[in-house]
Amino acid sequence: MNAKRNQGQYRFFPVALLLGVAAVWLFPHGACAAGAGEAAYAFLKVGTDARAEAMGGAYAGLADGLGALTYNPAGLGFLAPKQFMATYNNWLTDIQSGFVAGTWRLGENDRIGVAAQYLDYGNFRAARSDGSSRPDFGASDFALALSWGRSFSGQDDRSEAVSQSSVGGSVRLISESIDNQSSWALAFDAGFLYRFSDEHTQAGIAVRNAGFQMKAFGEGAKDKLPITGVAGFSHQLRGTPVLFAVDVMKSYDSKFGAAFGSEISAVKPLLLRVGYNTLGGQIDTGTNSDKLAGLSFGAGFTMNRVTIDYAFGLMSKLGSTHRFTLHTGF
C-alpha cells in the first residue's frame, strides 16, 4: 500500500534531476555567453509578486502563491483552486508594469493557471538624422502565459509522516514593440517543488525563460532570451512566527546571484518582510547609496480571503521600486 503511495511521488524525482542538470549546465555556459543585459526581453526578470520581492525575490523554494507562475510553476500544484492576483509595479524612472493571474482546478491534483504581464516604458522624444523633429514614440513589453501544476503525496514506510512534491511548467508568448517595430518570442518554464514531511520545509528548482525568438526587430539578428536557472529553500521555524527563504540563481546574461528573505507573522493579520538580493547589490554608481542597493522591505495585510502586499526596493541612485499586489480566493 505504502509502496504504491510513494510511487506517484518518487517517479518524478528524475524530473527534478533533469532540471538540476539543466541549471548546472546553464551556470558555466551562461557565465561566458553574454554580458550583462545582452539578452532580450529583460522585463521577464522583473519581479511580479510584492510578497516575493519584499523577501528579496527568494521564492523558488516557497512558491505558495500565484506568484509561483513566474518564479517556480511547480508551486501551482499546491495552490487552492480559483485564485486571482494582480500586481502594479512603479519601476525605475517611472516605468510602469503590471501582472495579473488566475488559477483553476483541473482534476483532483492538477491546477491550470493563466497570467499576463506588461511593462510600459512611456513615450520618448524622437528626432531625424538632420536634427528635425518627428512624432514621439513609445516602447512596451507584453507576455501571456499558460501554466500547469500537479501535486503528489507519499507516506514514509516507517512513520505516518507524509511528504509531498509537485511539478509544473509554463509556456509564454512574448512581444516587444518600439515605435512601429515589434519582435516575438516563445519561452518555457519548468519546476519541481518538494515539501518535506516536517511540514515546515520546502525545496525547489526551476528553469525559467528557456526558448527562442521567433521574429526579430526589422531584419536584425535574433536575440537570446534571459534563460535563468534557480534553486531555492524555505523553512518555517518550528514554534515561531518566522519564515525564511534562500534562492541561488544564474541567468544567461548576469553573474551568479543569491536572494535572502524573511517573513514575520507575529502580529496577525499584519505580515512584515525583509530581503536582500545580491544582484541588486552589484549596482555600482560610485556613491554611498550603493551600500543599500539590493535591500527590500515590505508588509502584508490579510482580511478574510483578501491579502494586500506591498514591497519597497532600493536600487542605489537608479531609484527605488514600489510594488502592490492584491490576492484573493473564491
N, C-alpha and C positions, 0 to 999 in steps of 0.2 A: 504493500500500500504506500509506504513512505517513498519507496524507490520510484513509484510512478509519479508521486507528487514532486519529487526532486527533478525528474527527467525533464519536465517542461521548462524548468528554470535553467538547469546546467547546460542544456543543449545550446543555449545562446552565449555561453562563455566564448566560443570561437568568434562570435561577432565582436565581443569586447577585445579579444586578442587581435583581430584584424584591424580594428580601429587603433589599437595601440601601435601596431606595426606601421600603420599609415602615418600616425603622428610622429613616430620616431624617424621615419623616412623623411617626413616634411622638415623636421628641425635642421638637420645638417644641410639638406639641399636648399631650403629656403634661406639659410643664413648667407649663402653666397649668390642666390638667384637674382636679387634685386635690392636696390637701395630703398631707403625709407620713402614711402609714399609713391612708389613707382607702379604699384598695382592699380587697376581701375576700380571704380565703384567703392571708394573708401568709406562712403556712408554706411556700408554694410557692417562696419566695425563700430559705429556709434551706438551706444547702449540704448535699449528700448524699454527698460523697466526701472523706475525710480528706486524701488527697493534694492534691486541688484546693484545699481550704480552707486547708491549710498554706501554699499558694502564693498566698494572698490571694483565692482564687476566680478567678484568671486561667486559665481553662480552655477558653474558646470556640475559641481558635486552636490548642489542643493536642489535647484530646478523644481521647486514645489509650487510654482505659479505659472500663469500663462506666458510669462517672460521666457519660459523654457523653450518656446518655439524658435527663439533666435540664439539662446545660449547652449541648450542641450535638449534636442527634441525628445529624448527618451523620457524626460520628466512628464511629458504629456500622458504617458500610460498610467501615472499615479493620480492624475487630477480628477476631481469630481466633474461629472458632465455638466453641460450647459453653463459655461462661464464666459465672461466678457471682460475685456480690459481695454483702456485707452490711455495713451501717454502723449503728453505735449512736452517738447524739449526746446527751451530757449538756448541755442547753442552759441558758439563763439561768434563775435561780431554780428550778433542779432540774426544769425542764420536760424531758421525755424525748421523743426522736424516733428514728426508725429508717428504714432504706431497704434493700430487697432487690431484686436484679435478675438477670436471666439472658439469655443470647443464644444463638441457634442459626443455622445456615446455612440459607439458602433459595435454592438455586441457586448458581452459581459466584461471583457478585459481590454477592449480596444477603444481608442479615442481618435477622433479626427479633429484637426484644427485648421483654421484659415487665418491669415494675417496680411495686413497691408502696411507698408512703411513708406514714408516720403521724407524728402529733405528739400527745402526751398532756399536757394542762395540769394534770392532777391534780384533786383534789377542792377544792371551795370551800364555806365556811360560808354558810348562807342564813338569811334572816330575813324575816318578813312585814312589811307596812307598819305594823302595830300594834306591832311590836317582838318579837312572839313568834317562837320558833324554828321551823324546818322542816327536813326532812332535807337533808343536804348534797347538792350536785350536782356533776357533772363536765363537762368540755369536752374535745373531741378533734377532730382533723382526719385525713382519710384520702384517699389518691389512688391510683388504679390506672391504669397507662399501658400502651399497646401502641405499640411503635416499629418503624420500618423504616429501613434504610440501604442505599445501593448505591454501590459504588466504580467508577471508570472510569480508564483509563490512556491516555496519549498520548505519542508519541515526537517529539522535536524533529527536523524535517526536516534540520537542519544538523549534528546530532550524535546520539550514541547515548543521550543523557540522556533519562530517562523521568520525566514528571511525572504526578501522579495527582490526581483530585478525587473528592469524594463528596457525595451529597445524602442528606437524611434527614428524617423527620418523626415526630411522636408525636401520639396522641390520648389525652386523660387525663380520666377520670371522677373528680370531686372531691366529697367530702362533708364537712360540718362539723356537729357537734352540740354543743348547750349545753343541759344539763338534758334536758327532754323535747322540745326543738325541734331541727329539723335543716334544712339547706339543701343544695342540689345544684347542681353546675355542670359544664360541659364545656369543656375547653381544648385548644388545638392548639399544637404547636411545629413549626418548620421551620428547617433549617440547611443551610449549604454549607461545605465544607472543601476547601482546596486545598493539596496537598503539592508543593512546588517540586522541580525536578529535581536540586537540590544535595543532596537527601535530608536536609537539616538544618533546613529552614524550612517552616513551615505558616502559613496564614492562614484565618480562619473568620469567619462571620457567622451570627447566629441570631435568630429572633424566638420568644420564649417566653411561654406562658400567654395566648395570644390566644384569647378565647372569650366565653362568656356564662353567666350564672347562670340555671339552669332553674327553681329553686324557692328563694324567699327564706324567711327566718325568719318564721313566722306570716303576717300579712297585710302585712308591711312591703314597701317598695320594693326592687327587685332591685339588687344591688350590682355594681360593675365588678370585673373581675379585674385582678391586677397584671401586665398585659402589659409585657414588657421587650424592648428591642432591644439587642443586644450585638455587638461586633466584636472579634476577638482575633488575636494574632500570637504565634508561638513560634519559638524558634531554639536549636539545639544548637550551641554554639561549636565550630568545627572543631578537632579535635585536643585538646580539653579535656573534662573530665567535667562541664561546666557547661551547664545548660539554663535559659533564661529565657523568661518569658511575660508578655504585657501584654493586658489587656482594657479596653475602654471600654463603658459601659452607661448606659441611661436607662430607668427604669420609669415607669409611669403615675403613681405616687404618691410619687416621690422625685426628688431632684436628679440631675444628671449625676454619674457616678461612674467611677472607674478602679481597676483592680486590677493589682498588680505581684507577680511571684513568680519564684523561682529554685529549682532543684534541683541538688544536687551529688552525684555518684555516684563520688567518688574512692576510697572505701574500700568496695568491694562485699563483701558483699551489703547494706551499710548505705547508705541514701539520706538526705541531710539537706536540709531545705527551709525557706524563709523567705518571707514575703509581707507585703503591705500593701494594704488596701482603703480608699479614701478615704471611702466611705460610713460605714464604722465610725469613721473619723477625724473625722466630723462630729458625733459624740456630744459633747454639752456638758452636763456636770454641775457645772461651776464648780469643779472640783478639778484638782490636778496630774496625776492619773491620766488625764485626758483626752488628754494628750500621747502616750500609748502606745496609745490606742484605735485599732483597725484593724490592729494588728500581729498576725501569726500566725507560728507556728513548728511544725515537725513533723519526723518521721522515718519511714522505711520500712525494712522488712527482708524480703528475698526469699530463699526456700529452695525449690529445685525449682520446683514450679508454684504455690506459695503465697506471697502477699505480704500482710504486715500493715502497715498505715499508721496513724499517729497524728497528730492536729493539735490544737494549743492556740491559742486565740484570745483576745485581750484586748478587753474591752468597757467600759473605764473602771470606774466604780463600779457599773455594772449587773452586773458579774461577769465570769466567763471561761467559755469553752466547751471541751469535750473531745470529740473525735471519734475513733472507732476503726473501721477498715474492713478487712475480710477479703476478699481477692480470689484466685480460683483458676480454673484451666482444666482441661478434661477431654479 
